[in-house]
């Protein structure tokens, strides 16, 4: 196939193609003479004139030269920077069709890796498809000649920064604060970070926004080890200008790394947390603690996990692993006999202790430490749980953690995932070790992007 393809086309060739579907990394997939071609910004059922940009052994990549006939699912992006900004790449596709494609991606990924056709439910829509993002992380740089500070997102497939003045997927107040920071930071002589030279002061501006309280905290990520007067002055200016800003913090990151924030975060002015209220539950969230970025979709996930347990395992003993600020534990404690939450980040565990007090969750016990090590300790103590809720990072669970989860979970495991590939890998292993997936419920957390959250419900096999 490869030889035939190389004979038929090469880099730079202009061809016609009709994409079949969207794939996990966001491109549209077409096949030319049976050879896969991934087309940036394509939409299934488009008739396109494309240019081959790279030719690999088993696939090619391409960009659109001309849309000959647009798909019925192609729409006009609502953001003017959609074609250059890499923040979200599916605005040119109607929302309902995005969800269909996401469901198919989950189904096909799980089938390919597990070899099983598991029931994947229709994706639950996000209650809001604009202004939904509650955590924003802007890289900061500056122009070579004018030294003007710029902050935004990288262009698709590059490290070239797009200066974002308006982003419709986040609260409008963030745009205003960012513009104020750009202007005042420059006046104060604060330099933007140069990634190649590892020079410059301000690396990122990070926001944690509370939807319920309409307030946020601002975190400056700096290439430094101490707080300068410039950032003290900038924080004071921001706090005086914006009543929405509850606190300004600084995060020290001098490492030559893609890691945005280190664990070294200090308060400059105001509070070092925001409070989010969902229904009657209150969550304290600090700068380094994990919490879902789309509050409406987070509620949909919490509710679905709660429904599974309430209907099948009333008054359960629950293990909540990779628990962040114990969001699942807080949400589930009303229907549980007992909840034990496990979290590695000390700041998140500290928040969890506050959240237990705020919600009077007396049957919730937070444990701080690596999931695998805490699981091992629980196994050694002979602990057993009716249900284990796993909500790991994108890389999924370690094999060791899964082994212990199998031993600890008497009846069921509920696996919440943000990566279909690692979800499928871990489901396969759990299937081989006594559990069976009943269904997968996807939830749309990151609208207009290829990202997708999934809730997998597994029951222990009966012998």
C-alpha positions as CSV (number, residue, x, y, z in Angstrom):
1,X,0.0,0.0,0.0
2,X,2.8,2.4,0.9
3,X,4.6,1.9,-2.3
4,X,1.5,2.5,-4.4
5,X,0.7,5.6,-2.4
6,X,4.2,7.0,-2.9
7,X,3.7,6.5,-6.6
8,X,0.3,8.1,-6.6
9,X,1.1,11.3,-4.5
10,X,3.8,13.0,-2.6
11,X,4.3,16.1,-0.4
12,X,2.9,19.2,-2.0
13,X,0.5,17.4,-4.2
14,X,-3.0,18.8,-4.6
15,X,-5.8,16.2,-4.4
16,X,-9.5,15.9,-3.8
17,X,-10.9,14.2,-0.7
18,X,-14.1,13.6,1.3
19,X,-13.4,13.0,5.0
20,X,-15.3,10.1,6.6
21,X,-15.0,11.0,10.3
22,X,-13.2,13.0,13.0
23,X,-10.4,11.4,15.0
24,X,-9.3,11.8,18.6
25,X,-6.5,14.3,18.0
26,X,-9.0,16.5,16.2
27,X,-8.4,16.1,12.4
28,X,-10.8,14.7,9.8
29,X,-9.9,11.3,8.3
30,X,-10.2,10.7,4.6
31,X,-8.9,7.7,2.6
32,X,-7.3,8.1,-0.8
33,X,-6.8,4.8,-2.6
34,X,-7.3,3.2,0.8
35,X,-4.5,5.3,2.4
36,X,-5.3,7.3,5.5
37,X,-5.0,11.1,5.2
38,X,-5.6,13.3,8.2
39,X,-6.9,16.7,7.2
40,X,-6.6,19.7,9.5
41,X,-9.9,21.6,10.0
42,X,-11.8,19.1,7.9
43,X,-15.4,18.1,8.5
44,X,-16.9,14.7,7.6
45,X,-18.8,14.9,4.2
46,X,-16.9,18.0,3.0
47,X,-15.7,17.8,-0.6
48,X,-12.2,19.3,-0.4
49,X,-9.2,20.2,-2.4
50,X,-6.3,19.4,-0.1
51,X,-2.5,19.8,-0.1
52,X,-0.4,16.9,1.3
53,X,2.0,18.3,3.9
54,X,3.7,15.2,5.3
55,X,3.9,11.6,4.0
56,X,4.6,8.9,6.6
57,X,4.8,5.1,6.2
58,X,1.2,4.4,7.2
59,X,-0.6,7.8,6.8
60,X,-0.3,11.3,5.4
61,X,-1.3,14.8,6.7
62,X,-2.9,17.5,4.7
63,X,-4.3,21.1,4.9
64,X,-7.4,22.4,3.0
65,X,-6.7,24.4,-0.1
66,X,-10.3,24.9,-1.0
67,X,-13.7,23.7,0.2
68,X,-15.4,22.6,-3.0
69,X,-18.7,21.6,-1.3
70,X,-19.1,22.1,2.4
71,X,-20.6,19.4,4.6
72,X,-24.1,19.9,5.9
73,X,-22.5,19.8,9.4
74,X,-20.0,22.6,8.6
75,X,-20.9,25.9,10.4
76,X,-19.3,29.3,10.7
77,X,-17.0,29.5,13.8
78,X,-18.2,31.9,16.4
79,X,-14.7,32.9,17.4
80,X,-12.8,35.2,14.9
81,X,-9.5,33.5,15.9
82,X,-10.7,30.0,15.4
83,X,-8.6,29.3,12.3
84,X,-5.3,30.3,14.0
85,X,-5.8,29.6,17.8
86,X,-5.1,26.1,19.0
87,X,-7.5,26.4,22.0
88,X,-10.4,24.6,20.5
89,X,-10.5,23.2,17.0
90,X,-14.1,22.0,16.2
91,X,-16.1,25.3,16.1
92,X,-16.6,24.8,12.4
93,X,-18.7,21.7,13.1
94,X,-22.3,21.9,14.4
95,X,-22.5,21.0,18.1
96,X,-24.8,18.0,17.9
97,X,-22.6,16.4,15.3
98,X,-19.5,17.0,17.4
99,X,-21.2,14.9,20.1
100,X,-22.0,12.1,17.7
101,X,-18.3,12.1,16.6
102,X,-17.1,12.0,20.2
103,X,-19.3,9.0,21.0
104,X,-18.0,7.2,17.9
105,X,-14.4,8.0,19.0
106,X,-15.0,6.5,22.4
107,X,-16.7,3.4,21.0
108,X,-14.1,2.7,18.3
109,X,-11.1,3.4,20.6
110,X,-12.5,1.0,23.3
111,X,-13.3,-1.7,20.7
112,X,-9.9,-1.4,19.0
113,X,-8.0,-1.8,22.3
114,X,-10.3,-4.2,24.3
115,X,-11.6,-6.2,21.3
116,X,-15.1,-5.8,22.7
117,X,-18.2,-3.8,21.6
118,X,-19.2,-2.0,24.8
119,X,-22.4,0.0,25.0
120,X,-21.4,3.7,24.7
121,X,-24.3,6.0,25.5
122,X,-25.0,9.2,23.6
123,X,-22.8,12.1,24.9
124,X,-24.4,14.3,27.6
125,X,-24.3,17.9,26.3
126,X,-22.6,20.7,28.2
127,X,-25.3,23.0,29.8
128,X,-23.3,25.9,28.3
129,X,-21.2,25.8,25.1
130,X,-19.7,29.3,25.6
131,X,-18.3,31.0,28.7
132,X,-18.0,27.6,30.4
133,X,-14.3,27.5,31.2
134,X,-13.3,28.1,34.8
135,X,-9.6,27.4,34.6
136,X,-7.6,29.5,32.1
137,X,-3.8,29.2,31.5
138,X,-2.3,31.8,29.2
139,X,1.4,31.5,28.2
140,X,3.0,35.0,28.1
141,X,5.6,36.3,25.7
142,X,6.6,39.6,24.2
143,X,7.3,41.0,20.7
144,X,10.9,41.3,19.6
145,X,10.9,44.9,18.5
146,X,8.2,46.8,20.5
147,X,8.6,44.5,23.5
148,X,4.8,44.5,23.8
149,X,3.5,41.8,26.1
150,X,1.2,39.2,24.5
151,X,-0.8,36.5,26.3
152,X,-3.1,33.8,24.8
153,X,-2.9,30.4,23.2
154,X,-0.5,28.8,20.8
155,X,-1.3,28.5,17.1
156,X,-2.3,25.0,16.0
157,X,0.7,22.6,16.0
158,X,3.2,25.3,16.9
159,X,4.7,27.3,19.8
160,X,3.8,30.6,18.2
161,X,1.6,32.6,20.5
162,X,-1.7,34.1,19.5
163,X,-2.5,37.3,21.4
164,X,-6.1,36.6,22.7
165,X,-8.1,39.7,23.4
166,X,-11.5,37.9,23.4
167,X,-12.2,34.2,24.0
168,X,-15.8,33.2,23.9
169,X,-15.4,29.9,25.8
170,X,-14.4,31.7,29.0
171,X,-16.1,34.4,31.2
172,X,-15.8,37.9,29.7
173,X,-14.3,39.3,32.9
174,X,-11.1,37.2,32.1
175,X,-10.6,39.1,28.8
176,X,-10.8,42.5,30.7
177,X,-8.4,41.4,33.5
178,X,-5.9,40.0,30.9
179,X,-5.9,43.2,28.9
180,X,-5.3,45.2,32.1
181,X,-2.4,42.9,33.1
182,X,-0.8,43.2,29.6
183,X,-0.9,47.0,29.8
184,X,0.1,47.5,33.4
185,X,2.8,44.7,33.5
186,X,4.5,46.4,30.6
187,X,4.4,49.8,32.3
188,X,5.9,48.3,35.4
189,X,8.8,46.8,33.3
190,X,7.7,43.2,33.6
191,X,9.2,41.1,30.8
192,X,7.5,38.3,29.0
193,X,9.1,34.8,28.9
194,X,11.3,33.7,26.0
195,X,10.9,29.9,25.9
196,X,14.0,29.3,23.6
197,X,16.4,31.5,25.7
198,X,14.7,30.6,29.1
199,X,14.7,34.4,29.9
200,X,12.0,36.8,30.9
201,X,9.9,37.0,34.1
202,X,6.3,36.3,33.4
203,X,5.7,32.8,32.0
204,X,2.0,32.3,32.4
205,X,-1.1,34.0,33.7
206,X,-3.4,31.4,35.4
207,X,-7.0,32.0,36.4
208,X,-9.3,30.0,38.7
209,X,-12.8,31.3,38.3
210,X,-15.9,30.5,40.4
211,X,-19.0,30.4,38.4
212,X,-21.4,30.5,41.4
213,X,-19.6,33.5,43.1
214,X,-18.5,35.3,39.8
215,X,-15.0,35.8,41.2
216,X,-11.5,34.6,40.5
217,X,-8.0,34.4,41.6
218,X,-5.0,35.4,39.4
219,X,-1.8,33.4,39.6
220,X,1.4,34.8,38.0
221,X,3.8,32.0,37.0
222,X,7.3,33.5,37.1
223,X,10.8,32.5,36.0
224,X,12.2,33.6,39.4
225,X,12.6,32.5,43.0
226,X,11.5,35.6,44.9
227,X,8.7,38.1,44.8
228,X,9.7,41.4,43.2
229,X,8.1,44.8,43.9
230,X,6.9,44.9,40.3
231,X,4.5,42.0,41.0
232,X,3.4,43.4,44.3
233,X,2.5,46.6,42.5
234,X,0.7,44.8,39.7
235,X,-1.3,42.7,42.2
236,X,-2.3,45.9,44.1
237,X,-3.5,47.5,40.8
238,X,-5.5,44.5,39.8
239,X,-7.2,44.2,43.2
240,X,-8.1,47.9,43.2
241,X,-9.5,47.7,39.6
242,X,-11.5,44.5,39.8
243,X,-13.9,43.6,42.5
244,X,-14.2,40.1,40.9
245,X,-10.6,39.3,41.8
246,X,-10.5,37.7,45.2
247,X,-6.7,37.2,45.4
248,X,-3.4,37.5,43.5
249,X,-0.8,34.8,43.9
250,X,2.7,34.0,42.5
251,X,4.0,30.6,41.4
252,X,7.8,30.2,41.1
253,X,8.8,28.1,38.1
254,X,12.5,28.4,37.0
255,X,12.5,24.9,35.4
256,X,13.1,24.5,31.7
257,X,10.0,22.5,31.2
258,X,6.5,22.4,29.7
259,X,5.1,22.1,33.2
260,X,3.0,25.2,33.8
261,X,2.9,25.4,37.6
262,X,5.2,24.0,40.2
263,X,3.9,23.3,43.8
264,X,5.5,26.5,45.1
265,X,2.6,29.0,45.1
266,X,2.5,32.0,47.5
267,X,-0.1,34.6,48.2
268,X,0.6,38.2,47.2
269,X,-2.7,39.8,48.2
270,X,-6.2,38.7,49.1
271,X,-7.3,35.1,49.4
272,X,-5.5,32.0,48.0
273,X,-8.6,30.1,47.0
274,X,-12.0,30.5,45.3
275,X,-15.2,28.9,46.5
276,X,-17.5,27.1,44.0
277,X,-21.1,26.1,44.9
278,X,-22.9,23.4,43.0
279,X,-26.4,22.7,44.2
280,X,-26.1,22.6,48.0
281,X,-22.4,21.5,48.0
282,X,-19.5,24.0,48.6
283,X,-16.0,23.4,47.3
284,X,-12.9,25.4,48.3
285,X,-10.4,25.3,45.4
286,X,-6.8,26.6,45.7
287,X,-4.3,27.4,43.0
288,X,-2.7,23.9,42.7
289,X,-5.8,21.8,43.3
290,X,-7.6,19.9,40.5
291,X,-11.2,20.7,39.9
292,X,-13.2,20.1,36.6
293,X,-13.0,23.2,34.3
294,X,-16.6,23.1,33.2
295,X,-18.9,23.3,36.2
296,X,-22.1,22.4,34.5
297,X,-20.6,19.3,33.0
298,X,-18.9,18.5,36.3
299,X,-22.4,18.4,37.9
300,X,-23.5,16.0,35.1
301,X,-20.6,13.7,35.9
302,X,-21.2,13.8,39.7
303,X,-24.9,13.2,39.2
304,X,-24.3,10.2,36.9
305,X,-21.8,8.6,39.3
306,X,-24.2,9.2,42.2
307,X,-27.1,7.6,40.3
308,X,-25.2,4.4,39.5
309,X,-24.3,4.0,43.2
310,X,-27.7,5.1,44.6
311,X,-29.7,2.7,42.4
312,X,-27.4,-0.3,42.7
313,X,-25.4,0.0,45.9
314,X,-27.4,1.8,48.6
315,X,-25.6,2.9,51.7
316,X,-22.3,1.8,50.2
317,X,-18.8,2.0,51.5
318,X,-17.0,4.0,48.8
319,X,-13.3,4.5,47.9
320,X,-12.7,7.8,46.0
321,X,-9.3,7.7,44.3
322,X,-7.4,10.5,42.6
323,X,-9.9,12.6,44.5
324,X,-8.6,16.2,44.1
325,X,-10.5,18.3,46.6
326,X,-12.7,15.3,47.4
327,X,-15.4,16.5,45.0
328,X,-16.8,13.0,44.4
329,X,-16.6,12.2,48.1
330,X,-18.5,15.4,49.0
331,X,-21.1,14.7,46.3
332,X,-21.6,11.1,47.4
333,X,-21.4,11.2,51.2
334,X,-25.2,11.8,51.5
335,X,-25.9,8.4,50.0
336,X,-22.9,6.5,51.4
337,X,-22.2,4.6,54.6
338,X,-18.6,5.9,54.5
339,X,-16.3,7.5,51.9
340,X,-12.5,7.3,51.9
341,X,-10.8,9.7,49.4
342,X,-7.2,9.4,48.3
343,X,-5.2,12.3,46.8
344,X,-1.5,12.8,46.2
345,X,-1.3,16.6,46.1
346,X,-1.0,18.1,49.6
347,X,-2.8,21.3,48.6
348,X,-5.8,19.4,47.3
349,X,-6.0,17.3,50.5
350,X,-5.8,20.5,52.6
351,X,-8.8,21.8,50.5
352,X,-10.6,18.5,51.1
353,X,-10.3,18.9,54.9
354,X,-11.9,22.4,54.5
355,X,-14.6,21.0,52.2
356,X,-15.5,18.3,54.8
357,X,-16.1,21.0,57.4
358,X,-18.0,23.3,54.9
359,X,-20.4,20.4,53.9
360,X,-20.5,18.7,57.3
361,X,-19.4,15.5,55.6
362,X,-18.6,13.6,58.8
363,X,-18.5,10.2,57.0
364,X,-15.7,11.3,54.6
365,X,-12.1,10.6,55.4
366,X,-9.3,12.1,53.2
367,X,-6.0,10.3,52.9
368,X,-2.9,12.1,51.3
369,X,-0.4,10.1,49.3
370,X,0.3,8.2,46.1
371,X,-2.8,6.1,45.1
372,X,-0.8,2.9,44.6
373,X,0.9,3.2,48.0
374,X,-2.3,4.1,49.9
375,X,-4.2,1.3,48.1
376,X,-1.5,-1.1,49.2
377,X,-1.8,0.0,52.8
378,X,-5.6,-0.4,52.6
379,X,-5.2,-3.9,51.2
380,X,-2.7,-4.8,54.0
381,X,-5.3,-3.7,56.5
382,X,-7.9,-6.0,54.9
383,X,-10.2,-3.1,53.9
384,X,-13.0,-3.7,51.4
385,X,-15.2,-1.2,49.6
386,X,-18.5,-1.8,47.8
387,X,-17.6,0.7,45.1
388,X,-14.3,2.3,44.0
389,X,-14.4,5.6,42.0
390,X,-11.3,6.1,39.9
391,X,-10.7,9.5,38.4
392,X,-7.0,9.4,37.3
393,X,-5.1,12.0,35.1
394,X,-4.8,11.6,31.3
395,X,-2.1,8.9,31.6
396,X,-4.7,6.6,33.4
397,X,-4.0,4.3,36.3
398,X,-0.7,2.4,37.0
399,X,-0.9,-1.4,36.7
400,X,-0.1,-1.5,40.4
401,X,-3.0,0.8,41.3
402,X,-5.4,-1.3,39.2
403,X,-4.3,-4.5,40.9
404,X,-5.0,-3.0,44.3
405,X,-8.3,-1.5,43.1
406,X,-9.4,-5.0,42.1
407,X,-8.6,-6.3,45.6
408,X,-10.3,-3.4,47.3
409,X,-13.5,-3.3,45.2
410,X,-16.1,-5.9,46.3
411,X,-18.9,-5.0,43.9
412,X,-18.1,-2.3,41.4
413,X,-15.6,0.2,39.9
414,X,-16.6,3.5,38.3
415,X,-13.9,4.8,36.1
416,X,-14.0,8.5,35.1
417,X,-11.6,9.2,32.3
418,X,-10.5,12.2,30.1
419,X,-8.6,10.0,27.6
420,X,-10.3,7.2,25.6
421,X,-7.1,5.4,24.9
422,X,-5.9,5.0,28.5
423,X,-9.5,4.3,29.5
424,X,-9.6,1.4,27.0
425,X,-6.2,0.1,28.1
426,X,-7.3,0.1,31.8
427,X,-10.7,-1.4,31.0
428,X,-9.0,-4.3,29.2
429,X,-6.9,-5.0,32.2
430,X,-9.9,-4.8,34.6
431,X,-11.8,-7.2,32.3
432,X,-8.9,-9.7,32.6
433,X,-9.0,-9.4,36.4
434,X,-12.6,-10.1,37.3
435,X,-14.7,-7.0,36.2
436,X,-17.0,-6.4,33.3
437,X,-17.9,-3.0,31.8
438,X,-21.7,-2.5,31.8
439,X,-21.7,0.7,29.7
440,X,-19.8,3.9,29.1
441,X,-21.4,7.3,29.5
442,X,-19.5,10.1,27.7
443,X,-20.0,13.7,29.0
444,X,-18.9,16.8,27.0
445,X,-16.5,18.8,29.2
446,X,-14.4,20.6,26.6
447,X,-16.9,21.9,24.0
448,X,-15.6,22.5,20.4
449,X,-12.6,20.3,21.0
450,X,-11.8,16.6,20.5
451,X,-11.5,16.1,24.3
452,X,-14.1,13.9,25.9
453,X,-14.8,12.7,29.5
454,X,-16.2,9.2,30.0
455,X,-17.8,7.4,32.9
456,X,-17.3,3.6,32.7
457,X,-19.4,1.4,35.0
458,X,-17.8,-2.0,35.8
459,X,-19.3,-4.8,37.9
460,X,-17.4,-7.6,39.5
461,X,-18.1,-10.9,37.7
462,X,-20.1,-13.5,39.6
463,X,-18.7,-17.0,39.5
